[in-house]
Amino acid sequence: MTLGLRLIRPRLLQRSPVLSVFRSFKTPFSTSVIYDTTDKATKPSATDELSQIAHRESYWHKIPVWKDVTESQFLDYSWQVANTVQGKDKLAKFLYTVLPEDIPHDEDAPEPLRLIRTRDMFVQHVLGGISLAPMSIRITPHIMSVIDWAKPLSDPIRRQFIPLRSSFVQDHPKLQLDSLNETGDSPTPGLVHRYHDKALFLAVSVCPVYCRFCTRSYSVGGPTEEVSTKKSFSPTRRRWERMFEYIEQTPQLSDIVVSGGDGYYIPSEHLISITERLLSIPHIRRIRIASKGLAVCPSRILTPGDAWTKNLIDASMTARRIGKSVALHTHFNHSSEMTWITRLAAQKLYEEGVMVRNQTVLLRGVNDDVGTMKKLVRNLADNNIIPYYVYQGDMVSGVEDLRTPLSTILEIERLIRGSIAGFATPNFVVDLPGGGGKRLAASYDTYDHSTGVSTYILPGKNGGKDRVFTYHDPL
């Protein structure tokens, strides 16, 4: 998928002069940078350690159509892409292969879902849910394989990606698709400049999976019955060039988040061209590549010769050598998303010096209890993934069954903070509707539990008037 990206080569793919710095870069304490000259072939790597893992469960063999898929096939990124389930028709066909004819009674499922007792009913409720959903369907084999198909009504992974009509609840009247007003904070299409020193670079509009609760359902993925028109950010030279020019001409910017869509779907050659271009701008110090890939398709990181992974690692090393930073920001919501493949992929990135941070979204029926959130945070830290944020659910249309009241995130933080090392404890935040930005959930000015209305105050700039932003609990 190039979408006209050949046109970018004249400027975006031009080698940046910043690369020549590395050959002569000096440290304050020596005449040259000291490199480890040990032959890498003699060092154990994450992929070398595949044979040393005591228990490598072929967890995809639980899926009947993949029961004969070998470990090497499943680890291959091209196989993952080719076998991704996309669209409602393919999903319905897949469900008929994994669901029992009679759905077992599930005490953990919400009351309305317990009425779904057969496979046919389940599939019909899925198709009905898709008709109401703002996001289309795309799910990787890794995610399909970690869903507990013996408990499909309450499984926390299924809830994130596959809607059921009977789980839908009434939207709050204040909900909207672009709830964070990203369009209003964009000086040029695809570049969101809300914070003084940070901007969001929306490179693409596609992802390896489509989350039901996506905060960019106004632009990400294909059109749906509910959202017939989306504001797509196609990766074209003209649009990217305007974004680069704005960044170059805005010296207060020091931090750029490259997202979309998902960074996994930025073609590898353009991932390196974007990072080179940004690193060549003197006032840009930090770049974050936002991708859910490590959580939903970790085998790509382990696929030998994968150009995207190599270019991410190269960009991270390049940045370090000039005193800057390129990090990966990923998105795990539940420990069940993590397997031995995930651990190996995280270990490879850690060995290669890539900083990985995680941003979790608090979701009803997924991770909205202390035990589940603690387990996730600890598993992340144990795999050298920094637990960075836990977000209160955004006020996005069409996913109200997943949103929790503010009181839930406040209580979870109260019980977690102090029970886990401070450096491994995430910040619990609300991304305020209307473009107020991220604020610590507990920093509200007022919160009326009876009405579910909370307010946050942003101090005015340069003596200007304070601004008040409001968050509303689900009805």
VOPAGU-2260 file (C-alpha; in pm, 1 decimal, decimal comma):
REM VOPAGU-2260
SITE   aa  ch    i         X         Y         Z
SITE  MET   A    0       0,0       0,0       0,0
SITE  THR   A    1     180,8     309,6    -121,4
SITE  LEU   A    2    -105,4     554,3    -185,2
SITE  GLY   A    3     111,3     772,5    -403,7
SITE  LEU   A    4     411,8     777,7    -169,9
SITE  ARG   A    5     659,5     756,2    -460,8
SITE  LEU   A    6     608,3    1129,6    -495,1
SITE  ILE   A    7     769,6    1190,0    -157,3
SITE  ARG   A    8    1124,1    1098,8    -257,2
SITE  PRO   A    9    1238,7    1444,1    -379,1
SITE  ARG   A   10    1243,9    1587,9     -23,2
SITE  LEU   A   11    1115,5    1351,1     241,8
SITE  LEU   A   12    1344,3    1064,3     146,8
SITE  GLN   A   13    1649,5    1282,4     107,2
SITE  ARG   A   14    1924,1    1187,0     351,2
SITE  SER   A   15    1939,8    1435,7     631,7
SITE  PRO   A   16    2271,3    1606,2     710,2
SITE  VAL   A   17    2211,9    1504,9    1069,2
SITE  LEU   A   18    2341,5    1156,1     983,3
SITE  SER   A   19    2691,7    1282,8     915,5
SITE  VAL   A   20    2712,2    1404,6    1273,3
SITE  PHE   A   21    2731,8    1052,5    1410,9
SITE  ARG   A   22    3064,9     966,0    1252,1
SITE  SER   A   23    3244,0    1244,4    1436,8
SITE  PHE   A   24    3028,2    1292,9    1744,7
SITE  LYS   A   25    3241,1    1335,0    2059,0
SITE  THR   A   26    3150,6    1271,2    2420,0
SITE  PRO   A   27    3257,0    1520,9    2688,2
SITE  PHE   A   28    3482,4    1252,5    2839,3
SITE  SER   A   29    3662,2    1101,8    2542,5
SITE  THR   A   30    3786,8    1171,9    2195,4
SITE  SER   A   31    3528,0     953,0    2029,1
SITE  VAL   A   32    3218,9     750,0    2097,3
SITE  ILE   A   33    3310,1     400,5    2223,7
SITE  TYR   A   34    3121,1     125,9    2044,8
SITE  ASP   A   35    3095,5    -238,9    2146,5
SITE  THR   A   36    3298,3    -417,2    1880,3
SITE  THR   A   37    3192,7    -766,5    1984,3
SITE  ASP   A   38    3054,3    -955,3    1687,5
SITE  LYS   A   39    2676,6    -940,8    1729,3
SITE  ALA   A   40    2651,1   -1286,0    1580,6
SITE  THR   A   41    2813,7   -1424,1    1896,7
SITE  LYS   A   42    2568,3   -1252,2    2129,8
SITE  PRO   A   43    2236,4   -1407,2    2229,3
SITE  SER   A   44    1940,7   -1208,5    2097,4
SITE  ALA   A   45    1567,4   -1222,8    2154,2
SITE  THR   A   46    1518,3   -1436,2    1845,9
SITE  ASP   A   47    1806,9   -1666,9    1945,3
SITE  GLU   A   48    1630,3   -1730,5    2273,3
SITE  LEU   A   49    1321,9   -1879,6    2108,4
SITE  SER   A   50    1460,2   -2225,4    2172,0
SITE  GLN   A   51    1533,3   -2145,8    2537,3
SITE  ILE   A   52    1177,5   -2058,4    2640,3
SITE  ALA   A   53    1049,9   -2339,2    2860,2
SITE  HIS   A   54     685,3   -2314,3    2754,1
SITE  ARG   A   55     604,4   -2187,3    2406,8
SITE  GLU   A   56     235,5   -2256,8    2385,3
SITE  SER   A   57      94,9   -2268,6    2033,0
SITE  TYR   A   58    -201,2   -2065,7    2153,2
SITE  TRP   A   59    -328,4   -2011,4    1798,1
SITE  HIS   A   60    -399,9   -2385,3    1773,2
SITE  LYS   A   61    -717,1   -2316,2    1974,1
SITE  ILE   A   62    -851,9   -2168,4    1650,7
SITE  PRO   A   63    -968,2   -2462,2    1433,2
SITE  VAL   A   64    -862,9   -2307,4    1102,3
SITE  TRP   A   65    -511,6   -2248,0    1242,0
SITE  LYS   A   66    -461,3   -2580,5    1419,8
SITE  ASP   A   67    -198,2   -2686,1    1165,7
SITE  VAL   A   68     -16,7   -2351,3    1148,5
SITE  THR   A   69     344,7   -2393,1    1257,2
SITE  GLU   A   70     525,9   -2166,1    1498,4
SITE  SER   A   71     744,9   -2025,4    1221,4
SITE  GLN   A   72     437,9   -1946,9    1009,0
SITE  PHE   A   73     257,1   -1773,0    1294,2
SITE  LEU   A   74     565,8   -1567,3    1378,9
SITE  ASP   A   75     593,8   -1441,7    1023,5
SITE  TYR   A   76     450,3   -1092,3     980,7
SITE  SER   A   77     334,3   -1155,1     624,1
SITE  TRP   A   78     126,7   -1451,8     748,3
SITE  GLN   A   79     -28,9   -1231,1    1017,3
SITE  VAL   A   80    -129,0    -969,6     759,0
SITE  ALA   A   81    -264,0   -1227,6     514,0
SITE  ASN   A   82    -479,3   -1390,8     783,4
SITE  THR   A   83    -611,1   -1076,1     950,2
SITE  VAL   A   84    -991,5   -1086,6     974,3
SITE  GLN   A   85   -1133,0    -780,1     802,6
SITE  GLY   A   86   -1494,9    -686,6     737,5
SITE  LYS   A   87   -1820,7    -819,0     878,2
SITE  ASP   A   88   -1860,1   -1105,8     631,1
SITE  LYS   A   89   -1517,0   -1254,0     709,9
SITE  LEU   A   90   -1577,1   -1202,6    1079,4
SITE  ALA   A   91   -1911,1   -1386,3    1066,9
SITE  LYS   A   92   -1748,5   -1675,9     881,5
SITE  PHE   A   93   -1466,2   -1686,7    1137,2
SITE  LEU   A   94   -1709,7   -1684,4    1431,4
SITE  TYR   A   95   -1887,2   -1991,3    1298,6
SITE  THR   A   96   -1554,3   -2178,4    1318,2
SITE  VAL   A   97   -1468,2   -2087,8    1679,9
SITE  LEU   A   98   -1799,3   -2065,0    1866,3
SITE  PRO   A   99   -1979,9   -2365,4    2012,1
SITE  GLU   A  100   -2329,3   -2423,2    1878,8
SITE  ASP   A  101   -2468,6   -2347,0    2224,6
SITE  ILE   A  102   -2313,9   -2050,8    2410,6
SITE  PRO   A  103   -2246,4   -2147,9    2776,3
SITE  HIS   A  104   -2416,9   -1946,9    3049,0
SITE  ASP   A  105   -2172,9   -1679,6    3167,2
SITE  GLU   A  106   -2225,1   -1521,6    3509,8
SITE  ASP   A  107   -1954,8   -1265,7    3432,4
SITE  ALA   A  108   -2141,0   -1128,7    3130,6
SITE  PRO   A  109   -2366,6    -823,1    3159,0
SITE  GLU   A  110   -2732,2    -919,4    3205,9
SITE  PRO   A  111   -2851,8    -834,5    2851,1
SITE  LEU   A  112   -2579,7   -1053,3    2697,5
SITE  ARG   A  113   -2681,1   -1361,2    2895,7
SITE  LEU   A  114   -2985,1   -1396,3    2669,0
SITE  ILE   A  115   -2751,9   -1489,2    2382,3
SITE  ARG   A  116   -2758,8   -1868,8    2404,3
SITE  THR   A  117   -2666,8   -1995,2    2058,0
SITE  ARG   A  118   -2396,8   -1938,0    1799,3
SITE  ASP   A  119   -2651,3   -1806,3    1548,9
SITE  MET   A  120   -2779,2   -1552,3    1800,9
SITE  PHE   A  121   -2424,3   -1442,2    1881,5
SITE  VAL   A  122   -2336,8   -1384,8    1516,2
SITE  GLN   A  123   -2661,6   -1192,0    1456,8
SITE  HIS   A  124   -2588,8    -969,3    1757,3
SITE  VAL   A  125   -2238,1    -907,4    1623,5
SITE  LEU   A  126   -2372,8    -806,2    1282,4
SITE  GLY   A  127   -2628,1    -582,4    1454,2
SITE  GLY   A  128   -2351,8    -427,2    1664,4
SITE  ILE   A  129   -2136,5    -359,0    1359,3
SITE  SER   A  130   -2426,5    -169,5    1202,1
SITE  LEU   A  131   -2426,7      67,0    1502,3
SITE  ALA   A  132   -2050,1      95,4    1548,7
SITE  PRO   A  133   -1835,1     392,2    1443,5
SITE  MET   A  134   -1538,5     164,5    1365,1
SITE  SER   A  135   -1501,9    -102,4    1099,2
SITE  ILE   A  136   -1364,8    -452,9    1162,3
SITE  ARG   A  137    -999,7    -552,7    1140,4
SITE  ILE   A  138    -849,5    -802,0    1388,7
SITE  THR   A  139    -510,8    -976,4    1376,4
SITE  PRO   A  140    -460,7   -1351,8    1427,9
SITE  HIS   A  141    -273,5   -1278,9    1752,3
SITE  ILE   A  142    -575,9   -1102,4    1899,3
SITE  MET   A  143    -820,5   -1362,9    1768,1
SITE  SER   A  144    -607,2   -1630,3    1934,0
SITE  VAL   A  145    -599,0   -1473,8    2281,1
SITE  ILE   A  146    -978,1   -1432,0    2302,6
SITE  ASP   A  147   -1139,7   -1694,0    2527,4
SITE  TRP   A  148   -1397,3   -1835,1    2288,3
SITE  ALA   A  149   -1540,5   -2051,5    2568,2
SITE  LYS   A  150   -1659,7   -1725,3    2731,3
SITE  PRO   A  151   -1720,8   -1493,2    2436,0
SITE  LEU   A  152   -1986,9   -1287,0    2614,1
SITE  SER   A  153   -1757,4   -1155,0    2888,2
SITE  ASP   A  154   -1410,4   -1194,9    2740,9
SITE  PRO   A  155   -1222,9    -862,7    2786,8
SITE  ILE   A  156   -1037,5    -886,4    2455,5
SITE  ARG   A  157   -1352,4    -958,6    2253,3
SITE  ARG   A  158   -1521,8    -656,1    2413,3
SITE  GLN   A  159   -1254,1    -423,5    2273,3
SITE  PHE   A  160   -1282,8    -530,2    1908,8
SITE  ILE   A  161   -1611,2    -711,6    1839,0
SITE  PRO   A  162   -1937,2    -528,1    1920,6
SITE  LEU   A  163   -2259,9    -694,3    2029,3
SITE  ARG   A  164   -2585,5    -511,9    1959,4
SITE  SER   A  165   -2732,3    -605,7    2297,8
SITE  SER   A  166   -2442,4    -436,7    2480,5
SITE  PHE   A  167   -2507,0     -93,7    2329,5
SITE  VAL   A  168   -2644,3     170,9    2563,7
SITE  GLN   A  169   -2775,9     519,7    2506,5
SITE  ASP   A  170   -2515,4     778,0    2416,0
SITE  HIS   A  171   -2473,7    1075,9    2645,5
SITE  PRO   A  172   -2602,3    1383,3    2456,6
SITE  LYS   A  173   -2259,3    1547,7    2491,9
SITE  LEU   A  174   -2076,9    1271,7    2301,0
SITE  GLN   A  175   -1931,8    1336,8    1956,4
SITE  LEU   A  176   -1694,3    1168,6    1711,7
SITE  ASP   A  177   -1411,3    1424,3    1735,3
SITE  SER   A  178   -1457,2    1462,7    2109,8
SITE  LEU   A  179   -1111,6    1615,9    2164,7
SITE  ASN   A  180   -1160,6    1880,1    1894,6
SITE  GLU   A  181    -847,2    1772,3    1712,0
SITE  THR   A  182    -975,0    1927,8    1390,5
SITE  GLY   A  183   -1011,1    2263,1    1563,1
SITE  ASP   A  184    -652,4    2245,8    1692,6
SITE  SER   A  185    -501,4    2165,1    1350,6
SITE  PRO   A  186    -313,3    2450,3    1180,3
SITE  THR   A  187    -284,1    2224,9     875,0
SITE  PRO   A  188    -468,8    1897,8     804,2
SITE  GLY   A  189    -323,7    1608,1    1002,7
SITE  LEU   A  190    -111,7    1814,1    1243,0
SITE  VAL   A  191    -266,8    1876,8    1584,6
SITE  HIS   A  192     -95,7    2152,8    1785,8
SITE  ARG   A  193    -270,9    2177,4    2121,8
SITE  TYR   A  194      15,4    2192,3    2371,7
SITE  HIS   A  195     276,5    2468,1    2363,3
SITE  ASP   A  196     574,7    2241,6    2290,9
SITE  LYS   A  197     415,2    1928,1    2143,5
SITE  ALA   A  198     236,7    1843,7    1819,3
SITE  LEU   A  199      64,2    1533,3    1685,2
SITE  PHE   A  200     168,0    1421,5    1334,7
SITE  LEU   A  201    -113,1    1206,7    1187,9
SITE  ALA   A  202      73,3    1019,6     916,5
SITE  VAL   A  203    -187,6     761,0     811,6
SITE  SER   A  204    -550,2     663,2     877,9
SITE  VAL   A  205    -515,8     284,0     897,7
SITE  CYS   A  206    -423,9      40,9    1177,8
SITE  PRO   A  207    -344,3    -330,7    1217,6
SITE  VAL   A  208    -663,3    -357,9    1428,0
SITE  TYR   A  209    -960,3    -128,0    1476,9
SITE  CYS   A  210   -1052,8     -69,5    1840,5
SITE  ARG   A  211   -1420,8     -10,7    1908,4
SITE  PHE   A  212   -1340,0     285,0    2136,9
SITE  CYS   A  213   -1097,7     468,2    1903,8
SITE  THR   A  214   -1080,3     837,7    1982,9
SITE  ARG   A  215   -1027,4     905,3    1609,6
SITE  SER   A  216   -1331,2     721,1    1481,1
SITE  TYR   A  217   -1394,9    1040,8    1280,2
SITE  SER   A  218   -1093,4     962,8    1060,9
SITE  VAL   A  219    -953,2     611,4    1118,3
SITE  GLY   A  220   -1054,6     304,2     918,4
SITE  GLY   A  221   -1310,9     267,8     647,1
SITE  PRO   A  222   -1661,2     415,3     650,6
SITE  THR   A  223   -1931,9     230,7     842,4
SITE  GLU   A  224   -2310,9     230,7     837,3
SITE  GLU   A  225   -2301,1     467,8    1134,8
SITE  VAL   A  226   -2018,8     693,1    1005,7
SITE  SER   A  227   -2055,8     702,5     628,9
SITE  THR   A  228   -1787,1     966,8     571,0
SITE  LYS   A  229   -1449,7     984,2     744,7
SITE  LYS   A  230   -1183,2    1252,4     733,6
SITE  SER   A  231    -901,9    1037,0     599,0
SITE  PHE   A  232    -538,0    1143,1     635,7
SITE  SER   A  233    -376,4     985,1     332,0
SITE  PRO   A  234       5,5     972,0     332,6
SITE  THR   A  235      69,0    1217,8      48,9
SITE  ARG   A  236     376,1    1430,1      -9,2
SITE  ARG   A  237     182,6    1756,5     -28,1
SITE  ARG   A  238       7,5    1708,1     306,8
SITE  TRP   A  239     319,0    1586,1     488,4
SITE  GLU   A  240     527,9    1871,4     346,3
SITE  ARG   A  241     287,9    2132,1     489,0
SITE  MET   A  242     311,6    1957,7     826,1
SITE  PHE   A  243     692,7    1957,0     818,2
SITE  GLU   A  244     703,2    2322,9     718,9
SITE  TYR   A  245     478,0    2420,8    1009,3
SITE  ILE   A  246     698,8    2226,3    1253,1
SITE  GLU   A  247    1015,5    2386,8    1112,9
SITE  GLN   A  248     863,9    2733,2    1144,3
SITE  THR   A  249     737,5    2682,6    1502,6
SITE  PRO   A  250    1044,9    2693,1    1731,3
SITE  GLN   A  251     855,0    2632,8    2056,8
SITE  LEU   A  252     783,7    2276,9    1942,1
SITE  SER   A  253    1024,7    2019,4    2085,4
SITE  ASP   A  254     814,5    1701,0    2097,2
SITE  ILE   A  255     637,9    1529,0    1804,7
SITE  VAL   A  256     406,9    1228,1    1829,4
SITE  VAL   A  257     389,8    1038,1    1499,7
SITE  SER   A  258      59,1     855,7    1493,1
SITE  GLY   A  259    -246,6     805,0    1276,5
SITE  GLY   A  260    -396,5     552,7    1243,7
SITE  ASP   A  261    -103,7     345,8    1358,1
SITE  GLY   A  262     270,6     380,8    1311,3
SITE  TYR   A  263     288,9      10,2    1215,7
SITE  TYR   A  264     121,9     102,0     888,2
SITE  ILE   A  265     366,8     375,2     794,9
SITE  PRO   A  266     574,9     214,0     515,9
SITE  SER   A  267     922,5     136,3     649,7
SITE  GLU   A  268    1105,5     369,8     411,6
SITE  HIS   A  269     879,8     654,6     513,4
SITE  LEU   A  270     917,3     581,0     883,2
SITE  ILE   A  271    1289,1     650,3     849,5
SITE  SER   A  272    1233,4     954,3     626,5
SITE  ILE   A  273     991,5    1107,2     879,1
SITE  THR   A  274    1225,3    1051,1    1173,1
SITE  GLU   A  275    1530,0    1177,8     980,0
SITE  ARG   A  276    1347,1    1491,7     875,5
SITE  LEU   A  277    1225,4    1561,3    1228,6
SITE  LEU   A  278    1565,7    1488,8    1387,7
SITE  SER   A  279    1727,2    1733,5    1146,1
SITE  ILE   A  280    1514,1    2017,2    1289,6
SITE  PRO   A  281    1724,9    2172,0    1569,2
SITE  HIS   A  282    1438,2    2245,9    1809,0
SITE  ILE   A  283    1283,1    1898,1    1787,0
SITE  ARG   A  284    1426,2    1692,9    2075,7
SITE  ARG   A  285    1181,2    1406,2    2116,5
SITE  ILE   A  286     985,0    1187,9    1874,1
SITE  ARG   A  287     731,2     927,1    1976,0
SITE  ILE   A  288     611,6     662,8    1731,3
SITE  ALA   A  289     260,0     563,1    1838,4
SITE  SER   A  290     168,8     204,4    1753,2
SITE  LYS   A  291     -49,5     -66,5    1900,2
SITE  GLY   A  292     153,7    -315,2    1697,5
SITE  LEU   A  293     349,6    -460,2    1989,1
SITE  ALA   A  294      18,1    -542,8    2160,1
SITE  VAL   A  295    -172,3    -682,2    1862,5
SITE  CYS   A  296      92,9    -822,3    1627,3
SITE  PRO   A  297     416,3    -864,8    1825,5
SITE  SER   A  298     561,9   -1122,5    1587,4
SITE  ARG   A  299     652,7    -846,1    1342,7
SITE  ILE   A  300     924,1    -728,5    1581,8
SITE  LEU   A  301    1073,1   -1080,5    1566,9
SITE  THR   A  302    1038,7   -1136,7    1191,3
SITE  PRO   A  303    1394,0   -1160,7    1050,7
SITE  GLY   A  304    1475,3    -875,5     816,5
SITE  ASP   A  305    1159,1    -676,0     886,5
SITE  ALA   A  306    1245,0    -329,0     755,7
SITE  TRP   A  307     999,2    -139,6     977,3
SITE  THR   A  308    1149,4    -283,9    1296,0
SITE  LYS   A  309    1504,0    -221,4    1172,8
SITE  ASN   A  310    1423,1     138,6    1087,0
SITE  LEU   A  311    1262,6     198,2    1426,9
SITE  ILE   A  312    1574,7      64,5    1599,6
SITE  ASP   A  313    1802,1     265,7    1371,4
SITE  ALA   A  314    1604,1     583,4    1438,5
SITE  SER   A  315    1628,1     525,3    1813,6
SITE  MET   A  316    2006,4     476,0    1792,2
SITE  THR   A  317    2044,5     777,5    1564,9
SITE  ALA   A  318    1858,6     997,9    1808,5
SITE  ARG   A  319    2062,8     878,0    2107,6
SITE  ARG   A  320    2390,2     961,4    1934,3
SITE  ILE   A  321    2288,8    1325,8    1895,4
SITE  GLY   A  322    2130,9    1358,9    2238,8
SITE  LYS   A  323    1771,3    1326,5    2120,1
SITE  SER   A  324    1505,5    1058,9    2163,2
SITE  VAL   A  325    1289,9     835,1    1945,3
SITE  ALA   A  326    1057,9     616,5    2154,8
SITE  LEU   A  327     775,9     371,9    2084,4
SITE  HIS   A  328     439,8     435,6    2252,3
SITE  THR   A  329     219,7     128,8    2253,5
SITE  HIS   A  330    -123,3      32,0    2388,0
SITE  PHE   A  331    -196,8    -271,9    2606,6
SITE  ASN   A  332    -528,4    -280,1    2793,9
SITE  HIS   A  333    -524,2    -627,7    2947,2
SITE  SER   A  334    -263,2    -886,3    3048,2
SITE  SER   A  335    -429,7   -1149,7    2828,6
SITE  GLU   A  336    -299,0    -959,9    2527,1
SITE  MET   A  337      55,4   -1057,4    2631,3
SITE  THR   A  338     202,9   -1394,9    2534,1
SITE  TRP   A  339     553,0   -1539,1    2513,2
SITE  ILE   A  340     580,2   -1379,6    2168,5
SITE  THR   A  341     502,2   -1041,2    2322,6
SITE  ARG   A  342     770,1   -1092,3    2586,7
SITE  LEU   A  343    1030,6   -1181,9    2324,4
SITE  ALA   A  344     939,3    -881,7    2109,2
SITE  ALA   A  345     958,6    -646,4    2408,7
SITE  GLN   A  346    1292,5    -798,4    2506,6
SITE  LYS   A  347    1432,6    -744,2    2156,6
SITE  LEU   A  348    1338,3    -376,2    2164,6
SITE  TYR   A  349    1485,1    -343,9    2513,9
SITE  GLU   A  350    1813,5    -505,6    2404,4
SITE  GLU   A  351    1829,8    -266,3    2109,4
SITE  GLY   A  352    1780,8      35,5    2334,1
SITE  VAL   A  353    1431,2     133,8    2216,3
SITE  MET   A  354    1234,8     307,3    2490,0
SITE  VAL   A  355     879,7     165,0    2503,1
SITE  ARG   A  356     598,2     330,8    2697,6
SITE  ASN   A  357     239,9     211,1    2732,1
SITE  GLN   A  358     -88,0     399,7    2729,4
SITE  THR   A  359    -389,2     209,9    2863,0
SITE  VAL   A  360    -754,9     309,4    2829,0
SITE  LEU   A  361    -982,7     232,9    3123,8
SITE  LEU   A  362   -1271,9      26,7    2984,1
SITE  ARG   A  363   -1579,4    -119,4    3151,1
SITE  GLY   A  364   -1564,6    -497,4    3163,3
SITE  VAL   A  365   -1204,3    -499,2    3042,8
SITE  ASN   A  366    -976,9    -353,0    3309,5
SITE  ASP   A  367   -1200,2    -150,0    3543,9
SITE  ASP   A  368   -1107,1    -334,6    3863,2
SITE  VAL   A  369    -797,8    -299,5    4079,3
SITE  GLY   A  370    -675,1    -658,0    4043,1
SITE  THR   A  371    -681,3    -652,7    3662,9
SITE  MET   A  372    -513,1    -312,1    3641,0
SITE  LYS   A  373    -243,2    -405,4    3892,9
SITE  LYS   A  374    -161,8    -722,5    3703,3
SITE  LEU   A  375    -134,6    -529,8    3376,0
SITE  VAL   A  376      88,9    -259,4    3523,6
SITE  ARG   A  377     321,8    -514,6    3679,2
SITE  ASN   A  378     340,2    -725,0    3363,7
SITE  LEU   A  379     428,9    -417,4    3162,7
SITE  ALA   A  380     704,2    -318,3    3405,0
SITE  ASP   A  381     838,9    -675,9    3416,7
SITE  ASN   A  382     879,6    -660,0    3038,7
SITE  ASN   A  383    1057,6    -322,3    3049,3
SITE  ILE   A  384     755,9    -139,2    2907,7
SITE  ILE   A  385     698,6     180,0    3103,3
SITE  PRO   A  386     337,2     211,9    3230,2
SITE  TYR   A  387     291,8     572,7    3120,8
SITE  TYR   A  388     -78,3     660,9    3117,9
SITE  VAL   A  389    -414,6     515,7    3213,2
SITE  TYR   A  390    -677,4     719,5    3030,1
SITE  GLN   A  391   -1034,0     779,5    3134,0
SITE  GLY   A  392   -1248,6     678,0    2834,3
SITE  ASP   A  393   -1301,4     961,9    2587,8
SITE  MET   A  394   -1651,9    1092,5    2526,9
SITE  VAL   A  395   -1674,2     929,8    2182,6
SITE  SER   A  396   -2003,9     837,1    2019,9
SITE  GLY   A  397   -2110,6     475,0    1987,6
SITE  VAL   A  398   -1909,2     303,3    2264,0
SITE  GLU   A  399   -2086,6     412,7    2580,5
SITE  ASP   A  400   -2101,8      53,4    2708,6
SITE  LEU   A  401   -1723,1      67,8    2754,9
SITE  ARG   A  402   -1698,0     402,4    2933,4
SITE  THR   A  403   -1675,7     421,3    3313,9
SITE  PRO   A  404   -1766,2     702,4    3554,2
SITE  LEU   A  405   -1482,6     923,5    3675,9
SITE  SER   A  406   -1520,9     771,8    4023,2
SITE  THR   A  407   -1385,6     439,2    3890,8
SITE  ILE   A  408   -1050,3     575,5    3777,2
SITE  LEU   A  409   -1018,5     774,6    4100,3
SITE  GLU   A  410   -1075,9     464,3    4312,0
SITE  ILE   A  411    -840,4     246,7    4106,0
SITE  GLU   A  412    -563,4     505,1    4136,2
SITE  ARG   A  413    -622,4     539,4    4510,9
SITE  LEU   A  414    -578,3     165,7    4562,5
SITE  ILE   A  415    -284,2     122,3    4324,0
SITE  ARG   A  416     -71,3     423,6    4410,0
SITE  GLY   A  417     172,3     323,9    4681,6
SITE  SER   A  418     132,5     -49,7    4617,2
SITE  ILE   A  419     362,0     -44,4    4311,6
SITE  ALA   A  420     698,2     129,3    4280,3
SITE  GLY   A  421     647,0     494,7    4192,6
SITE  PHE   A  422     848,6     482,5    3868,2
SITE  ALA   A  423     627,5     191,8    3751,9
SITE  THR   A  424     298,1     358,6    3845,2
SITE  PRO   A  425     115,0     522,4    3552,0
SITE  ASN   A  426     -47,5     862,2    3555,7
SITE  PHE   A  427    -427,4     833,7    3565,5
SITE  VAL   A  428    -557,9    1105,8    3335,3
SITE  VAL   A  429    -859,2    1255,7    3161,8
SITE  ASP   A  430    -815,2    1391,6    2809,5
SITE  LEU   A  431   -1063,7    1672,6    2839,4
SITE  PRO   A  432   -1342,9    1703,5    2581,4
SITE  GLY   A  433   -1323,1    2003,1    2353,5
SITE  GLY   A  434    -943,6    2020,4    2345,4
SITE  GLY   A  435    -859,0    2085,0    2709,8
SITE  GLY   A  436    -574,7    1835,4    2694,6
SITE  LYS   A  437    -464,9    1574,9    2947,5
SITE  ARG   A  438    -511,2    1643,8    3318,0
SITE  LEU   A  439    -461,3    1417,0    3616,1
SITE  ALA   A  440    -800,6    1262,8    3688,4
SITE  ALA   A  441    -773,8    1355,8    4056,7
SITE  SER   A  442    -704,7    1723,6    3975,8
SITE  TYR   A  443   -1071,2    1804,7    3907,2
SITE  ASP   A  444   -1204,2    2130,9    4047,3
SITE  THR   A  445   -1553,1    1992,8    4112,1
SITE  TYR   A  446   -1713,0    1650,0    4080,3
SITE  ASP   A  447   -2080,2    1590,9    4153,3
SITE  HIS   A  448   -2127,6    1213,9    4183,9
SITE  SER   A  449   -2505,7    1245,9    4164,2
SITE  THR   A  450   -2505,9    1424,1    3826,5
SITE  GLY   A  451   -2181,0    1271,6    3701,5
SITE  VAL   A  452   -2046,1    1612,5    3602,4
SITE  SER   A  453   -1684,2    1706,3    3674,5
SITE  THR   A  454   -1499,4    2026,4    3589,6
SITE  TYR   A  455   -1132,3    2101,6    3531,9
SITE  ILE   A  456    -979,5    2448,4    3522,3
SITE  LEU   A  457    -699,6    2543,5    3286,7
SITE  PRO   A  458    -516,2    2860,4    3393,9
SITE  GLY   A  459    -529,4    3140,9    3141,6
SITE  LYS   A  460    -220,2    3223,6    2939,5
SITE  ASN   A  461     -36,2    3552,7    2993,0
SITE  GLY   A  462    -286,4    3669,7    3252,3
SITE  GLY   A  463    -584,3    3570,9    3040,7
SITE  LYS   A  464    -908,7    3423,7    3165,8
SITE  ASP   A  465    -914,1    3070,3    3305,3
SITE  ARG   A  466   -1092,1    2810,1    3093,6
SITE  VAL   A  467   -1329,2    2551,1    3237,8
SITE  PHE   A  468   -1370,3    2208,6    3074,9
SITE  THR   A  469   -1641,7    1960,1    3165,9
SITE  TYR   A  470   -1639,1    1582,4    3166,2
SITE  HIS   A  471   -1964,9    1384,1    3188,9
SITE  ASP   A  472   -2003,6    1033,0    3333,0
SITE  PRO   A  473   -2213,7     786,6    3130,4
SITE  LEU   A  474   -2587,8     822,2    3178,7
